[in-house]
Amino acid sequence: MEKTLPGSVPFWLDPKKRAIMFQIAVFAVVGLLAYYLISNTIINLKKQSIATGFSFFHKESSFEIGESLISYSAANSYGRALVVGALNTLKVSFIGIIITLLLGTILGIARLSSNWLVSKLASIYIEVMQDIPILLQLFFWYAIFYETFPSPRQALSPITGLFLCNRGVAFTVPAAHPAHKYMLLALFVGCVVVYLVRRWAKKRQEKTGKFFPVFRFGIAIVIGLPLITWLAFGAPMKMDIPKLVGFNFKGGITVSPEFIAILLGLILYTAAFVAEVVRAGIQSVSKGQREAAMAIGLRPAPILNLVILPQALRVIIPPLTSQMLNLTKNSSLAVAIGYPDFVSVANTTINQTGQAVEGVALIMALYLIFSLSTSAFMNWYNKRVALVER
Amino acid sequence: MEEAIKMTQTEALKPPVTSVGVIGWAKNNLFNGWVNSILSIVTLFMLWKIIPPLFQWAFIDSVWHTTGKACRGIDGACWSIIPTNLRFIIFGFFPYESQWRPLLAMFILFGLLFYSRERKHWTKYLGYGWIVGLFVMGLLMMGGLFGLTSVESTKWGGLPLTLLLSVFGLTAAYPLGVILALGRQSKMRGVKWLCVLYIELIRGVPLISLLFMSSIIFPLFLPEGITFNKILRAQVAIILFTAAYIAEVVRGGLQGMSRGQYEAAESMGLNYYLTMRLVILPQALKIVIPPTVSILISAFKDTSLVVIIALWDLLKTTQSVLSNPEWMGFSREAYIFIAILYFLGCFSMSNYSRKLEKELSTED
């Protein structure tokens, strides 16, 4: 019988060496492809005499942006324009995520309701919204706005202080007052206090078993502190009501139709997906858990807080974050209806400077930052709530 | 004594009226408890406020066969926009007299899809059928053979373009996604990290940025003189995008395989390729059929984004009809029509995936 010693295997049959060779080959192919594409790009850019690099950041942008959170004019630089765009993306995503979470949770619970009518309506909503492209929905809401609503002069006013017209929605806000700044501060202080109290209460309960009503206390503090501040400033009641001046509304807050269309589209579309996530999460907690909790004499509220939610959230949170990320990514469709988000501003920049490579790279980089930070958070969270097995 | 025991069966008492029939059903499902009663009443009131006016707008006051001008005065929906412009919305700029060709191609596609629904039809011959079918569809769209006049791909548009982008997008993305998933599970570090990098990079960015890349940057990648047409470039972007998502779905299936499967294959002396082809992939891919269908659904919906890089898909042809002064202002009707088309497509797919899920789960 022939014996094959480990040393005598020819190198192309040794799995370890073969793996190394295979990887070298793969990297060589990928590297060559990248080199080919990049060298072509450089040659083409030179031929079309397009500048490279990010020096356009400091040049004057000379285009206006419809809405902005920071002061901006056409005389500002491209860099500032892009910051404005990024802030607009953040704004629509942030507001969108909060409302989507609320609406999605309500829909998810409604879907499981014992009321036949409510549950059927919720499931119809979920099915219909999931099956229509978000872009079509955006176009639809935008069209509703500028085709159905009248001009500012004949603006609809369903409730006093709220005006609907094809230039947007104008609504009444409390007139600016120094008290607001302190109320915000009070709210922040309230949150910190609640956080500290919650930690203290948990520690005390673990040690002595005494329960402290953190939730009620928290609500009282978070609402109470700003309220006391407001009263301390003499309860300013003056309101800033929008008035028709010329062709537009002045005063109050006016929200553009583009913003409303993108917000409405994102919320209504993503809420359908969130509802499914919430429903699946609640259904994932087995019936026995609730029955066991009832058997040891817990009341409905603690059952939800201490038994159902901690288990359901473990299932809900990961797909929920990916839905939130989807919402942020879908906000890039704002470019189609003219809301000046990051993609839209970057697109204008590309058209003006011709620096497409840098522009697209910036778009990708921004969204990558969003998604990588989200998945970093997810990993941290998963580790925290993961089941500790024996 | 005999009277005390009745020999015949007496008629059973009927349950009270309040627990059977419509009343019983309503009591059990709508008015059990005061919270549900209030909810039901509020919902019914809202439906009563919304449905009749909507019904009146859509069906009673609406017009179906008029010109755009005749629509101006009426209160109801102007559905006339659909029949009048239907051929443009569906086929775009495809030469008017040859529009039977994309229509036939679509029928072949639907026929094949319908036939493929049944799992007992999944044989080798169905695969050949698909290859022949795709070839015939391509021939019908392109022309240039057998006396069909050739049609430039720049003139393709409407529903055939939407279907083309999604069907080819998924067929090409599927093998690529499987390879990426295998790469991500591979023991070779370099290959693994390359695949992880690709998948996470693509999944982290919105499709629109890839479409921008395909329409603006892709021409720069190629040496001068070589150009691809716009549809192909968008198709490549959609394939690259979808592949990353398929890779994640397939990875789920691969992770669901027990170690025993690998070890059994190894102990039989199968190498990596044979292990994957004969043992792992057939099982793993079967598990992930339902999530793959949901990827197909989102790929189908996502093709609508090509509007932004000015391809004439279903949404763009509709918008161009709406920019015609005669039909300006009837967006609601037109968009509702398109929404119904998309809904029918997606709904039948998701229904199918649910059916398949049931079949696959009861099998073993």
Interface residues (C-beta under 8 A of the other chain):
Chain A: A19 F22 Q23 V26 F27 V30 L37 N40 T41 I43 N44 L45 K47 S113 S114 N115 W116 L117 V118 L121 E127 V128 Q130 D131 I132 P133 I134 L135 L136 Q137 F139 F140 A143 I144 E147 T148 K329 N330 S332 L333 V335 A336 V343 N347 I350 A356 V357 G359 V360 I363 M364 Y367 L368 F370 S371 L372 S375
Chain B: N29 L30 N32 N36 L39 S40 T43 L44 K187 M188 R189 G190 V191 L194 E200 L201 R203 G204 V205 P206 I208 S209 F212 M213 I216 I217 P219 L220 F221 L222 P223 E224 I297 K301 D302 S304 L305 V307 I308 L315 Q319 G329 S331 R332 Y335 I336 I338 A339 Y342 F343 G345 C346 F347 S350
